[in-house]
Amino acid sequence: MVNLTRIYTRTGDAGSTRLADLSEVSKTDPRVQAYGHIDEANSIIGLALTAPELPADIASILGHLQNELFDCGTDLATPLVADPDVTPLRVEQDYLDRLEAWCDQYSAELPELKSFVLPGGGAATAWLQLARAVVRRAERTAWAAAAVHGTQPATEGRAGGVNPLAVTYLNRLSDLLFILARACAPDGTEVLWVPGKDRQPPDTAAARARARIIGEDQR
């Protein structure tokens, strides 16, 4: 149970903070950076939840994901130890299985992509694309933390590493957010990237490529 009796503590004024195991680290530690990015992504998902066009089923999933992001941040803030006195909160395989099932469910209903999607469309779509990008950043930073701290339990003279499943969770989550962003896009609002060579077609082949990407009815 979490009890927040005081929001400001002054303990981080010198540029350090404490992890979940109370070990002191720099605020620039990639582990701290990673769960900071997770907090940012969670806040953006909160913005997506305010969009009036957001379907109820996707809103329910996003609410679930917000809780899991706290789980993931807590995991990254808790260095691995071999035999903990108290079992810590960890991202486990069922978290990933759930994300992959949602990915399969919602991607099956989407039109085939012929190019990359440009962020935009409705408000929910735009916010979820932004959340996806921040989760990708969190994933990269979590791997940077793994490069520094490893992925193994603590040993004498070395702090515990990062749970690889927590980092993999971020990878799958970014995929799911991309798919949900597409699923939220109002009909006809999804815009695809047209490469520079095709935006002003220099020849017939390039013109055909442009038409294939944007669709005949959008030329």
DARA-V753184 format. One record per backbone hydrogen bond with DSSP energy under -1.0 kcal/mol. CO is the residue of the C=O (numbers start at 1). NH is the residue of the N-H. Records with the same first field share a line. If there is no record, write none. Layout:
CO = NH + NH
This chain:
10 = 13
12 = 15
15 = 27
17 = 25
19 = 22
23 = 19
25 = 17
26 = 29
29 = 33
30 = 34
31 = 35
32 = 36
33 = 37
34 = 38
35 = 39
36 = 40
37 = 41
38 = 42
39 = 43
40 = 44
41 = 45
42 = 46
43 = 47
44 = 48
45 = 49
47 = 50
48 = 51
51 = 54
55 = 59
56 = 60
57 = 61
58 = 62
59 = 63
60 = 64
61 = 65
62 = 66
63 = 67
64 = 68
65 = 69
66 = 70
67 = 71
68 = 72
69 = 73
70 = 74
71 = 75
72 = 76
73 = 77
75 = 78
77 = 20
80 = 154
92 = 95
93 = 97
94 = 98
95 = 99
96 = 100
97 = 101
98 = 102
99 = 103
100 = 104
101 = 105
102 = 106
103 = 107
104 = 108
107 = 110
116 = 193
122 = 126
123 = 127
124 = 128
125 = 129
126 = 130
127 = 131
128 = 132
129 = 133
130 = 134
131 = 135
132 = 136
133 = 137
134 = 138
135 = 139
136 = 140
137 = 141
138 = 142
139 = 143
140 = 144
141 = 145
142 = 146
143 = 147
144 = 148
145 = 149
146 = 150
150 = 162
152 = 161
155 = 158
158 = 155
161 = 80
163 = 166 + 167
164 = 168
165 = 169
166 = 170
167 = 171
168 = 172
169 = 173
170 = 174
171 = 175
172 = 176
173 = 177
174 = 178
175 = 179
176 = 180
177 = 181
178 = 182
179 = 183
180 = 184
186 = 189
191 = 118
195 = 198 + 199
203 = 207
204 = 208
205 = 209
206 = 210
207 = 211
208 = 212
209 = 213
210 = 214
211 = 215
215 = 218
216 = 219
